[in-house]
Amino acid sequence: MLAADGETTLWGTMYFPAGFDPDERYPVVEYTYGGPQWAVCPHAFSTWWSTAPTALAQLGYVTVVLDARGTPERSKAFHDVVYRSWAGHLADDHAEALKQLAERHSFIDLSRGAGVTGHSWGGYTTFRLLADRPDVYSAGVAFAPGSTRTGA
């Protein structure tokens, strides 16, 4: 998948419900983090991050986990895009990636919008995706969202 700039490759993983049938259409939930501290897209078979996306998939959703620009294990340019512009690209990158997946896979149903959920920076990202891209995201649950407020 490409970021909204049309050039930067984003890493992502999809989780499928038990009994997945590629001829059916499934609602989508994105499990997100968005902070630069951790890449949430699994790079191994089992990680502690995979618990929530796996559980959501078993509830009947195609669940997408997507690393935001700025996350570790990528180039300096990938990190620099978030410098002094934490959310400038965030919602567009995630929304465009989901739209690309829906174009590529007929089993992804975005007709009613996507759901999104996350904890900490994922809570912040959940709010930003809902607020900035209501054309793609229609429901969300933000757990312990972080704040970008500065000062007292």
Chimera marker file (.cmm) of the C-alpha trace (Angstrom):
<marker_set name="trace">
<marker id="1" x="0.000" y="0.000" z="0.000" r="1" g="1" b="0" radius="0.5"/>
<marker id="2" x="1.122" y="3.527" z="-0.649" r="1" g="1" b="0" radius="0.5"/>
<marker id="3" x="0.856" y="6.543" z="1.605" r="1" g="1" b="0" radius="0.5"/>
<marker id="4" x="-1.195" y="9.523" z="0.460" r="1" g="1" b="0" radius="0.5"/>
<marker id="5" x="1.901" y="10.946" z="-1.266" r="1" g="1" b="0" radius="0.5"/>
<marker id="6" x="1.603" y="8.106" z="-3.809" r="1" g="1" b="0" radius="0.5"/>
<marker id="7" x="5.260" y="7.150" z="-3.323" r="1" g="1" b="0" radius="0.5"/>
<marker id="8" x="5.909" y="5.911" z="0.202" r="1" g="1" b="0" radius="0.5"/>
<marker id="9" x="5.247" y="2.236" z="0.857" r="1" g="1" b="0" radius="0.5"/>
<marker id="10" x="3.373" y="1.540" z="4.087" r="1" g="1" b="0" radius="0.5"/>
<marker id="11" x="3.634" y="-1.791" z="5.874" r="1" g="1" b="0" radius="0.5"/>
<marker id="12" x="0.424" y="-3.475" z="6.908" r="1" g="1" b="0" radius="0.5"/>
<marker id="13" x="-1.172" y="-6.760" z="7.895" r="1" g="1" b="0" radius="0.5"/>
<marker id="14" x="-4.712" y="-8.056" z="7.463" r="1" g="1" b="0" radius="0.5"/>
<marker id="15" x="-6.401" y="-10.498" z="9.816" r="1" g="1" b="0" radius="0.5"/>
<marker id="16" x="-9.313" y="-12.591" z="8.532" r="1" g="1" b="0" radius="0.5"/>
<marker id="17" x="-12.312" y="-14.106" z="10.338" r="1" g="1" b="0" radius="0.5"/>
<marker id="18" x="-12.440" y="-17.852" z="10.912" r="1" g="1" b="0" radius="0.5"/>
<marker id="19" x="-14.111" y="-19.461" z="7.921" r="1" g="1" b="0" radius="0.5"/>
<marker id="20" x="-13.078" y="-16.545" z="5.714" r="1" g="1" b="0" radius="0.5"/>
<marker id="21" x="-14.648" y="-16.714" z="2.242" r="1" g="1" b="0" radius="0.5"/>
<marker id="22" x="-13.074" y="-14.388" z="-0.360" r="1" g="1" b="0" radius="0.5"/>
<marker id="23" x="-16.397" y="-14.349" z="-2.252" r="1" g="1" b="0" radius="0.5"/>
<marker id="24" x="-18.163" y="-12.709" z="0.736" r="1" g="1" b="0" radius="0.5"/>
<marker id="25" x="-17.920" y="-9.027" z="1.716" r="1" g="1" b="0" radius="0.5"/>
<marker id="26" x="-16.687" y="-8.100" z="5.190" r="1" g="1" b="0" radius="0.5"/>
<marker id="27" x="-16.718" y="-4.886" z="7.223" r="1" g="1" b="0" radius="0.5"/>
<marker id="28" x="-13.290" y="-3.474" z="8.070" r="1" g="1" b="0" radius="0.5"/>
<marker id="29" x="-11.813" y="-2.371" z="11.381" r="1" g="1" b="0" radius="0.5"/>
<marker id="30" x="-8.385" y="-0.790" z="11.587" r="1" g="1" b="0" radius="0.5"/>
<marker id="31" x="-6.412" y="-1.417" z="14.760" r="1" g="1" b="0" radius="0.5"/>
<marker id="32" x="-4.035" y="1.506" z="15.001" r="1" g="1" b="0" radius="0.5"/>
<marker id="33" x="-1.236" y="3.007" z="17.019" r="1" g="1" b="0" radius="0.5"/>
<marker id="34" x="0.334" y="5.824" z="15.010" r="1" g="1" b="0" radius="0.5"/>
<marker id="35" x="3.101" y="6.820" z="17.414" r="1" g="1" b="0" radius="0.5"/>
<marker id="36" x="6.776" y="6.813" z="16.442" r="1" g="1" b="0" radius="0.5"/>
<marker id="37" x="7.778" y="4.591" z="19.346" r="1" g="1" b="0" radius="0.5"/>
<marker id="38" x="6.617" y="1.265" z="17.923" r="1" g="1" b="0" radius="0.5"/>
<marker id="39" x="5.808" y="-0.368" z="14.645" r="1" g="1" b="0" radius="0.5"/>
<marker id="40" x="2.533" y="-2.231" z="15.207" r="1" g="1" b="0" radius="0.5"/>
<marker id="41" x="2.478" y="-4.170" z="11.964" r="1" g="1" b="0" radius="0.5"/>
<marker id="42" x="3.696" y="-7.620" z="13.051" r="1" g="1" b="0" radius="0.5"/>
<marker id="43" x="7.123" y="-8.600" z="11.794" r="1" g="1" b="0" radius="0.5"/>
<marker id="44" x="6.876" y="-12.096" z="13.282" r="1" g="1" b="0" radius="0.5"/>
<marker id="45" x="4.243" y="-14.811" z="13.587" r="1" g="1" b="0" radius="0.5"/>
<marker id="46" x="3.201" y="-13.954" z="17.141" r="1" g="1" b="0" radius="0.5"/>
<marker id="47" x="3.418" y="-10.619" z="18.924" r="1" g="1" b="0" radius="0.5"/>
<marker id="48" x="1.511" y="-9.153" z="21.843" r="1" g="1" b="0" radius="0.5"/>
<marker id="49" x="0.077" y="-6.554" z="19.421" r="1" g="1" b="0" radius="0.5"/>
<marker id="50" x="-1.701" y="-9.307" z="17.512" r="1" g="1" b="0" radius="0.5"/>
<marker id="51" x="-4.173" y="-10.138" z="20.307" r="1" g="1" b="0" radius="0.5"/>
<marker id="52" x="-6.667" y="-7.326" z="19.634" r="1" g="1" b="0" radius="0.5"/>
<marker id="53" x="-6.623" y="-7.570" z="15.809" r="1" g="1" b="0" radius="0.5"/>
<marker id="54" x="-7.053" y="-11.344" z="16.002" r="1" g="1" b="0" radius="0.5"/>
<marker id="55" x="-9.998" y="-10.971" z="18.389" r="1" g="1" b="0" radius="0.5"/>
<marker id="56" x="-11.647" y="-8.372" z="16.136" r="1" g="1" b="0" radius="0.5"/>
<marker id="57" x="-11.227" y="-10.664" z="13.139" r="1" g="1" b="0" radius="0.5"/>
<marker id="58" x="-12.931" y="-13.487" z="15.008" r="1" g="1" b="0" radius="0.5"/>
<marker id="59" x="-15.918" y="-11.183" z="15.511" r="1" g="1" b="0" radius="0.5"/>
<marker id="60" x="-16.341" y="-11.145" z="11.722" r="1" g="1" b="0" radius="0.5"/>
<marker id="61" x="-14.235" y="-8.172" z="10.612" r="1" g="1" b="0" radius="0.5"/>
<marker id="62" x="-11.325" y="-7.985" z="8.245" r="1" g="1" b="0" radius="0.5"/>
<marker id="63" x="-8.904" y="-6.240" z="10.583" r="1" g="1" b="0" radius="0.5"/>
<marker id="64" x="-6.111" y="-4.076" z="9.209" r="1" g="1" b="0" radius="0.5"/>
<marker id="65" x="-2.974" y="-3.042" z="11.098" r="1" g="1" b="0" radius="0.5"/>
<marker id="66" x="-0.987" y="-0.321" z="9.365" r="1" g="1" b="0" radius="0.5"/>
<marker id="67" x="2.266" y="1.326" z="10.427" r="1" g="1" b="0" radius="0.5"/>
<marker id="68" x="2.127" y="5.103" z="10.223" r="1" g="1" b="0" radius="0.5"/>
<marker id="69" x="4.922" y="7.131" z="8.712" r="1" g="1" b="0" radius="0.5"/>
<marker id="70" x="7.440" y="7.929" z="11.426" r="1" g="1" b="0" radius="0.5"/>
<marker id="71" x="7.491" y="4.447" z="12.960" r="1" g="1" b="0" radius="0.5"/>
<marker id="72" x="10.774" y="2.571" z="13.582" r="1" g="1" b="0" radius="0.5"/>
<marker id="73" x="12.705" y="0.226" z="11.320" r="1" g="1" b="0" radius="0.5"/>
<marker id="74" x="12.426" y="2.443" z="8.258" r="1" g="1" b="0" radius="0.5"/>
<marker id="75" x="14.527" y="5.147" z="6.559" r="1" g="1" b="0" radius="0.5"/>
<marker id="76" x="15.335" y="8.586" z="7.943" r="1" g="1" b="0" radius="0.5"/>
<marker id="77" x="13.036" y="10.130" z="5.320" r="1" g="1" b="0" radius="0.5"/>
<marker id="78" x="10.201" y="7.903" z="6.594" r="1" g="1" b="0" radius="0.5"/>
<marker id="79" x="10.789" y="9.317" z="10.093" r="1" g="1" b="0" radius="0.5"/>
<marker id="80" x="11.373" y="12.929" z="9.080" r="1" g="1" b="0" radius="0.5"/>
<marker id="81" x="7.871" y="13.363" z="7.651" r="1" g="1" b="0" radius="0.5"/>
<marker id="82" x="6.434" y="13.572" z="11.199" r="1" g="1" b="0" radius="0.5"/>
<marker id="83" x="8.912" y="16.188" z="12.435" r="1" g="1" b="0" radius="0.5"/>
<marker id="84" x="6.860" y="19.215" z="13.544" r="1" g="1" b="0" radius="0.5"/>
<marker id="85" x="3.877" y="17.855" z="11.639" r="1" g="1" b="0" radius="0.5"/>
<marker id="86" x="2.676" y="14.943" z="13.755" r="1" g="1" b="0" radius="0.5"/>
<marker id="87" x="-0.758" y="14.572" z="12.176" r="1" g="1" b="0" radius="0.5"/>
<marker id="88" x="-0.225" y="16.380" z="8.870" r="1" g="1" b="0" radius="0.5"/>
<marker id="89" x="-0.173" y="13.138" z="6.874" r="1" g="1" b="0" radius="0.5"/>
<marker id="90" x="-1.689" y="10.659" z="9.314" r="1" g="1" b="0" radius="0.5"/>
<marker id="91" x="-5.373" y="10.488" z="8.366" r="1" g="1" b="0" radius="0.5"/>
<marker id="92" x="-4.783" y="10.724" z="4.636" r="1" g="1" b="0" radius="0.5"/>
<marker id="93" x="-2.157" y="7.951" z="4.693" r="1" g="1" b="0" radius="0.5"/>
<marker id="94" x="-4.404" y="5.543" z="6.582" r="1" g="1" b="0" radius="0.5"/>
<marker id="95" x="-7.575" y="6.389" z="4.645" r="1" g="1" b="0" radius="0.5"/>
<marker id="96" x="-5.870" y="6.072" z="1.262" r="1" g="1" b="0" radius="0.5"/>
<marker id="97" x="-4.328" y="2.733" z="2.273" r="1" g="1" b="0" radius="0.5"/>
<marker id="98" x="-7.762" y="1.347" z="3.208" r="1" g="1" b="0" radius="0.5"/>
<marker id="99" x="-9.216" y="2.610" z="-0.057" r="1" g="1" b="0" radius="0.5"/>
<marker id="100" x="-6.395" y="0.890" z="-1.968" r="1" g="1" b="0" radius="0.5"/>
<marker id="101" x="-7.093" y="-2.366" z="-0.148" r="1" g="1" b="0" radius="0.5"/>
<marker id="102" x="-10.800" y="-2.115" z="-0.990" r="1" g="1" b="0" radius="0.5"/>
<marker id="103" x="-9.954" y="-1.539" z="-4.662" r="1" g="1" b="0" radius="0.5"/>
<marker id="104" x="-7.606" y="-4.528" z="-4.652" r="1" g="1" b="0" radius="0.5"/>
<marker id="105" x="-9.787" y="-6.969" z="-2.682" r="1" g="1" b="0" radius="0.5"/>
<marker id="106" x="-13.505" y="-7.367" z="-3.407" r="1" g="1" b="0" radius="0.5"/>
<marker id="107" x="-14.079" y="-8.946" z="0.033" r="1" g="1" b="0" radius="0.5"/>
<marker id="108" x="-13.422" y="-5.570" z="1.741" r="1" g="1" b="0" radius="0.5"/>
<marker id="109" x="-16.663" y="-3.649" z="2.223" r="1" g="1" b="0" radius="0.5"/>
<marker id="110" x="-16.202" y="0.074" z="2.854" r="1" g="1" b="0" radius="0.5"/>
<marker id="111" x="-19.759" y="0.944" z="1.802" r="1" g="1" b="0" radius="0.5"/>
<marker id="112" x="-20.696" y="1.861" z="5.384" r="1" g="1" b="0" radius="0.5"/>
<marker id="113" x="-17.264" y="3.148" z="6.315" r="1" g="1" b="0" radius="0.5"/>
<marker id="114" x="-14.510" y="1.524" z="8.320" r="1" g="1" b="0" radius="0.5"/>
<marker id="115" x="-14.203" y="1.182" z="12.053" r="1" g="1" b="0" radius="0.5"/>
<marker id="116" x="-11.038" y="2.140" z="13.891" r="1" g="1" b="0" radius="0.5"/>
<marker id="117" x="-9.710" y="1.500" z="17.386" r="1" g="1" b="0" radius="0.5"/>
<marker id="118" x="-6.495" y="2.038" z="19.281" r="1" g="1" b="0" radius="0.5"/>
<marker id="119" x="-4.873" y="2.672" z="22.660" r="1" g="1" b="0" radius="0.5"/>
<marker id="120" x="-2.641" y="5.573" z="23.737" r="1" g="1" b="0" radius="0.5"/>
<marker id="121" x="-1.287" y="7.040" z="20.482" r="1" g="1" b="0" radius="0.5"/>
<marker id="122" x="-3.704" y="4.645" z="18.842" r="1" g="1" b="0" radius="0.5"/>
<marker id="123" x="-6.490" y="6.430" z="20.728" r="1" g="1" b="0" radius="0.5"/>
<marker id="124" x="-5.220" y="9.760" z="19.421" r="1" g="1" b="0" radius="0.5"/>
<marker id="125" x="-4.939" y="8.301" z="15.919" r="1" g="1" b="0" radius="0.5"/>
<marker id="126" x="-8.457" y="6.892" z="16.173" r="1" g="1" b="0" radius="0.5"/>
<marker id="127" x="-9.815" y="10.350" z="16.944" r="1" g="1" b="0" radius="0.5"/>
<marker id="128" x="-7.818" y="11.961" z="14.102" r="1" g="1" b="0" radius="0.5"/>
<marker id="129" x="-8.958" y="9.388" z="11.552" r="1" g="1" b="0" radius="0.5"/>
<marker id="130" x="-12.613" y="9.879" z="12.535" r="1" g="1" b="0" radius="0.5"/>
<marker id="131" x="-12.352" y="13.680" z="12.608" r="1" g="1" b="0" radius="0.5"/>
<marker id="132" x="-10.189" y="14.164" z="9.517" r="1" g="1" b="0" radius="0.5"/>
<marker id="133" x="-11.521" y="11.437" z="7.212" r="1" g="1" b="0" radius="0.5"/>
<marker id="134" x="-15.224" y="10.812" z="7.911" r="1" g="1" b="0" radius="0.5"/>
<marker id="135" x="-15.524" y="9.792" z="4.255" r="1" g="1" b="0" radius="0.5"/>
<marker id="136" x="-13.684" y="6.550" z="5.155" r="1" g="1" b="0" radius="0.5"/>
<marker id="137" x="-14.059" y="6.078" z="8.933" r="1" g="1" b="0" radius="0.5"/>
<marker id="138" x="-17.540" y="5.916" z="10.446" r="1" g="1" b="0" radius="0.5"/>
<marker id="139" x="-17.063" y="4.462" z="13.952" r="1" g="1" b="0" radius="0.5"/>
<marker id="140" x="-14.268" y="4.242" z="16.472" r="1" g="1" b="0" radius="0.5"/>
<marker id="141" x="-13.222" y="3.442" z="20.010" r="1" g="1" b="0" radius="0.5"/>
<marker id="142" x="-10.272" y="5.395" z="21.439" r="1" g="1" b="0" radius="0.5"/>
<marker id="143" x="-8.634" y="3.878" z="24.520" r="1" g="1" b="0" radius="0.5"/>
<marker id="144" x="-6.595" y="6.275" z="26.691" r="1" g="1" b="0" radius="0.5"/>
<marker id="145" x="-5.847" y="8.738" z="23.876" r="1" g="1" b="0" radius="0.5"/>
<marker id="146" x="-2.646" y="10.727" z="24.225" r="1" g="1" b="0" radius="0.5"/>
<marker id="147" x="-2.682" y="14.492" z="23.980" r="1" g="1" b="0" radius="0.5"/>
<marker id="148" x="-0.612" y="16.762" z="21.765" r="1" g="1" b="0" radius="0.5"/>
<marker id="149" x="-1.509" y="19.792" z="23.906" r="1" g="1" b="0" radius="0.5"/>
<marker id="150" x="1.515" y="21.733" z="25.067" r="1" g="1" b="0" radius="0.5"/>
<marker id="151" x="1.839" y="24.177" z="27.934" r="1" g="1" b="0" radius="0.5"/>
<marker id="152" x="-0.262" y="24.501" z="31.051" r="1" g="1" b="0" radius="0.5"/>
<link id1="1" id2="2" r="1" g="1" b="0" radius="0.2"/>
<link id1="2" id2="3" r="1" g="1" b="0" radius="0.2"/>
<link id1="3" id2="4" r="1" g="1" b="0" radius="0.2"/>
<link id1="4" id2="5" r="1" g="1" b="0" radius="0.2"/>
<link id1="5" id2="6" r="1" g="1" b="0" radius="0.2"/>
<link id1="6" id2="7" r="1" g="1" b="0" radius="0.2"/>
<link id1="7" id2="8" r="1" g="1" b="0" radius="0.2"/>
<link id1="8" id2="9" r="1" g="1" b="0" radius="0.2"/>
<link id1="9" id2="10" r="1" g="1" b="0" radius="0.2"/>
<link id1="10" id2="11" r="1" g="1" b="0" radius="0.2"/>
<link id1="11" id2="12" r="1" g="1" b="0" radius="0.2"/>
<link id1="12" id2="13" r="1" g="1" b="0" radius="0.2"/>
<link id1="13" id2="14" r="1" g="1" b="0" radius="0.2"/>
<link id1="14" id2="15" r="1" g="1" b="0" radius="0.2"/>
<link id1="15" id2="16" r="1" g="1" b="0" radius="0.2"/>
<link id1="16" id2="17" r="1" g="1" b="0" radius="0.2"/>
<link id1="17" id2="18" r="1" g="1" b="0" radius="0.2"/>
<link id1="18" id2="19" r="1" g="1" b="0" radius="0.2"/>
<link id1="19" id2="20" r="1" g="1" b="0" radius="0.2"/>
<link id1="20" id2="21" r="1" g="1" b="0" radius="0.2"/>
<link id1="21" id2="22" r="1" g="1" b="0" radius="0.2"/>
<link id1="22" id2="23" r="1" g="1" b="0" radius="0.2"/>
<link id1="23" id2="24" r="1" g="1" b="0" radius="0.2"/>
<link id1="24" id2="25" r="1" g="1" b="0" radius="0.2"/>
<link id1="25" id2="26" r="1" g="1" b="0" radius="0.2"/>
<link id1="26" id2="27" r="1" g="1" b="0" radius="0.2"/>
<link id1="27" id2="28" r="1" g="1" b="0" radius="0.2"/>
<link id1="28" id2="29" r="1" g="1" b="0" radius="0.2"/>
<link id1="29" id2="30" r="1" g="1" b="0" radius="0.2"/>
<link id1="30" id2="31" r="1" g="1" b="0" radius="0.2"/>
<link id1="31" id2="32" r="1" g="1" b="0" radius="0.2"/>
<link id1="32" id2="33" r="1" g="1" b="0" radius="0.2"/>
<link id1="33" id2="34" r="1" g="1" b="0" radius="0.2"/>
<link id1="34" id2="35" r="1" g="1" b="0" radius="0.2"/>
<link id1="35" id2="36" r="1" g="1" b="0" radius="0.2"/>
<link id1="36" id2="37" r="1" g="1" b="0" radius="0.2"/>
<link id1="37" id2="38" r="1" g="1" b="0" radius="0.2"/>
<link id1="38" id2="39" r="1" g="1" b="0" radius="0.2"/>
<link id1="39" id2="40" r="1" g="1" b="0" radius="0.2"/>
<link id1="40" id2="41" r="1" g="1" b="0" radius="0.2"/>
<link id1="41" id2="42" r="1" g="1" b="0" radius="0.2"/>
<link id1="42" id2="43" r="1" g="1" b="0" radius="0.2"/>
<link id1="43" id2="44" r="1" g="1" b="0" radius="0.2"/>
<link id1="44" id2="45" r="1" g="1" b="0" radius="0.2"/>
<link id1="45" id2="46" r="1" g="1" b="0" radius="0.2"/>
<link id1="46" id2="47" r="1" g="1" b="0" radius="0.2"/>
<link id1="47" id2="48" r="1" g="1" b="0" radius="0.2"/>
<link id1="48" id2="49" r="1" g="1" b="0" radius="0.2"/>
<link id1="49" id2="50" r="1" g="1" b="0" radius="0.2"/>
<link id1="50" id2="51" r="1" g="1" b="0" radius="0.2"/>
<link id1="51" id2="52" r="1" g="1" b="0" radius="0.2"/>
<link id1="52" id2="53" r="1" g="1" b="0" radius="0.2"/>
<link id1="53" id2="54" r="1" g="1" b="0" radius="0.2"/>
<link id1="54" id2="55" r="1" g="1" b="0" radius="0.2"/>
<link id1="55" id2="56" r="1" g="1" b="0" radius="0.2"/>
<link id1="56" id2="57" r="1" g="1" b="0" radius="0.2"/>
<link id1="57" id2="58" r="1" g="1" b="0" radius="0.2"/>
<link id1="58" id2="59" r="1" g="1" b="0" radius="0.2"/>
<link id1="59" id2="60" r="1" g="1" b="0" radius="0.2"/>
<link id1="60" id2="61" r="1" g="1" b="0" radius="0.2"/>
<link id1="61" id2="62" r="1" g="1" b="0" radius="0.2"/>
<link id1="62" id2="63" r="1" g="1" b="0" radius="0.2"/>
<link id1="63" id2="64" r="1" g="1" b="0" radius="0.2"/>
<link id1="64" id2="65" r="1" g="1" b="0" radius="0.2"/>
<link id1="65" id2="66" r="1" g="1" b="0" radius="0.2"/>
<link id1="66" id2="67" r="1" g="1" b="0" radius="0.2"/>
<link id1="67" id2="68" r="1" g="1" b="0" radius="0.2"/>
<link id1="68" id2="69" r="1" g="1" b="0" radius="0.2"/>
<link id1="69" id2="70" r="1" g="1" b="0" radius="0.2"/>
<link id1="70" id2="71" r="1" g="1" b="0" radius="0.2"/>
<link id1="71" id2="72" r="1" g="1" b="0" radius="0.2"/>
<link id1="72" id2="73" r="1" g="1" b="0" radius="0.2"/>
<link id1="73" id2="74" r="1" g="1" b="0" radius="0.2"/>
<link id1="74" id2="75" r="1" g="1" b="0" radius="0.2"/>
<link id1="75" id2="76" r="1" g="1" b="0" radius="0.2"/>
<link id1="76" id2="77" r="1" g="1" b="0" radius="0.2"/>
<link id1="77" id2="78" r="1" g="1" b="0" radius="0.2"/>
<link id1="78" id2="79" r="1" g="1" b="0" radius="0.2"/>
<link id1="79" id2="80" r="1" g="1" b="0" radius="0.2"/>
<link id1="80" id2="81" r="1" g="1" b="0" radius="0.2"/>
<link id1="81" id2="82" r="1" g="1" b="0" radius="0.2"/>
<link id1="82" id2="83" r="1" g="1" b="0" radius="0.2"/>
<link id1="83" id2="84" r="1" g="1" b="0" radius="0.2"/>
<link id1="84" id2="85" r="1" g="1" b="0" radius="0.2"/>
<link id1="85" id2="86" r="1" g="1" b="0" radius="0.2"/>
<link id1="86" id2="87" r="1" g="1" b="0" radius="0.2"/>
<link id1="87" id2="88" r="1" g="1" b="0" radius="0.2"/>
<link id1="88" id2="89" r="1" g="1" b="0" radius="0.2"/>
<link id1="89" id2="90" r="1" g="1" b="0" radius="0.2"/>
<link id1="90" id2="91" r="1" g="1" b="0" radius="0.2"/>
<link id1="91" id2="92" r="1" g="1" b="0" radius="0.2"/>
<link id1="92" id2="93" r="1" g="1" b="0" radius="0.2"/>
<link id1="93" id2="94" r="1" g="1" b="0" radius="0.2"/>
<link id1="94" id2="95" r="1" g="1" b="0" radius="0.2"/>
<link id1="95" id2="96" r="1" g="1" b="0" radius="0.2"/>
<link id1="96" id2="97" r="1" g="1" b="0" radius="0.2"/>
<link id1="97" id2="98" r="1" g="1" b="0" radius="0.2"/>
<link id1="98" id2="99" r="1" g="1" b="0" radius="0.2"/>
<link id1="99" id2="100" r="1" g="1" b="0" radius="0.2"/>
<link id1="100" id2="101" r="1" g="1" b="0" radius="0.2"/>
<link id1="101" id2="102" r="1" g="1" b="0" radius="0.2"/>
<link id1="102" id2="103" r="1" g="1" b="0" radius="0.2"/>
<link id1="103" id2="104" r="1" g="1" b="0" radius="0.2"/>
<link id1="104" id2="105" r="1" g="1" b="0" radius="0.2"/>
<link id1="105" id2="106" r="1" g="1" b="0" radius="0.2"/>
<link id1="106" id2="107" r="1" g="1" b="0" radius="0.2"/>
<link id1="107" id2="108" r="1" g="1" b="0" radius="0.2"/>
<link id1="108" id2="109" r="1" g="1" b="0" radius="0.2"/>
<link id1="109" id2="110" r="1" g="1" b="0" radius="0.2"/>
<link id1="110" id2="111" r="1" g="1" b="0" radius="0.2"/>
<link id1="111" id2="112" r="1" g="1" b="0" radius="0.2"/>
<link id1="112" id2="113" r="1" g="1" b="0" radius="0.2"/>
<link id1="113" id2="114" r="1" g="1" b="0" radius="0.2"/>
<link id1="114" id2="115" r="1" g="1" b="0" radius="0.2"/>
<link id1="115" id2="116" r="1" g="1" b="0" radius="0.2"/>
<link id1="116" id2="117" r="1" g="1" b="0" radius="0.2"/>
<link id1="117" id2="118" r="1" g="1" b="0" radius="0.2"/>
<link id1="118" id2="119" r="1" g="1" b="0" radius="0.2"/>
<link id1="119" id2="120" r="1" g="1" b="0" radius="0.2"/>
<link id1="120" id2="121" r="1" g="1" b="0" radius="0.2"/>
<link id1="121" id2="122" r="1" g="1" b="0" radius="0.2"/>
<link id1="122" id2="123" r="1" g="1" b="0" radius="0.2"/>
<link id1="123" id2="124" r="1" g="1" b="0" radius="0.2"/>
<link id1="124" id2="125" r="1" g="1" b="0" radius="0.2"/>
<link id1="125" id2="126" r="1" g="1" b="0" radius="0.2"/>
<link id1="126" id2="127" r="1" g="1" b="0" radius="0.2"/>
<link id1="127" id2="128" r="1" g="1" b="0" radius="0.2"/>
<link id1="128" id2="129" r="1" g="1" b="0" radius="0.2"/>
<link id1="129" id2="130" r="1" g="1" b="0" radius="0.2"/>
<link id1="130" id2="131" r="1" g="1" b="0" radius="0.2"/>
<link id1="131" id2="132" r="1" g="1" b="0" radius="0.2"/>
<link id1="132" id2="133" r="1" g="1" b="0" radius="0.2"/>
<link id1="133" id2="134" r="1" g="1" b="0" radius="0.2"/>
<link id1="134" id2="135" r="1" g="1" b="0" radius="0.2"/>
<link id1="135" id2="136" r="1" g="1" b="0" radius="0.2"/>
<link id1="136" id2="137" r="1" g="1" b="0" radius="0.2"/>
<link id1="137" id2="138" r="1" g="1" b="0" radius="0.2"/>
<link id1="138" id2="139" r="1" g="1" b="0" radius="0.2"/>
<link id1="139" id2="140" r="1" g="1" b="0" radius="0.2"/>
<link id1="140" id2="141" r="1" g="1" b="0" radius="0.2"/>
<link id1="141" id2="142" r="1" g="1" b="0" radius="0.2"/>
<link id1="142" id2="143" r="1" g="1" b="0" radius="0.2"/>
<link id1="143" id2="144" r="1" g="1" b="0" radius="0.2"/>
<link id1="144" id2="145" r="1" g="1" b="0" radius="0.2"/>
<link id1="145" id2="146" r="1" g="1" b="0" radius="0.2"/>
<link id1="146" id2="147" r="1" g="1" b="0" radius="0.2"/>
<link id1="147" id2="148" r="1" g="1" b="0" radius="0.2"/>
<link id1="148" id2="149" r="1" g="1" b="0" radius="0.2"/>
<link id1="149" id2="150" r="1" g="1" b="0" radius="0.2"/>
<link id1="150" id2="151" r="1" g="1" b="0" radius="0.2"/>
<link id1="151" id2="152" r="1" g="1" b="0" radius="0.2"/>
</marker_set>
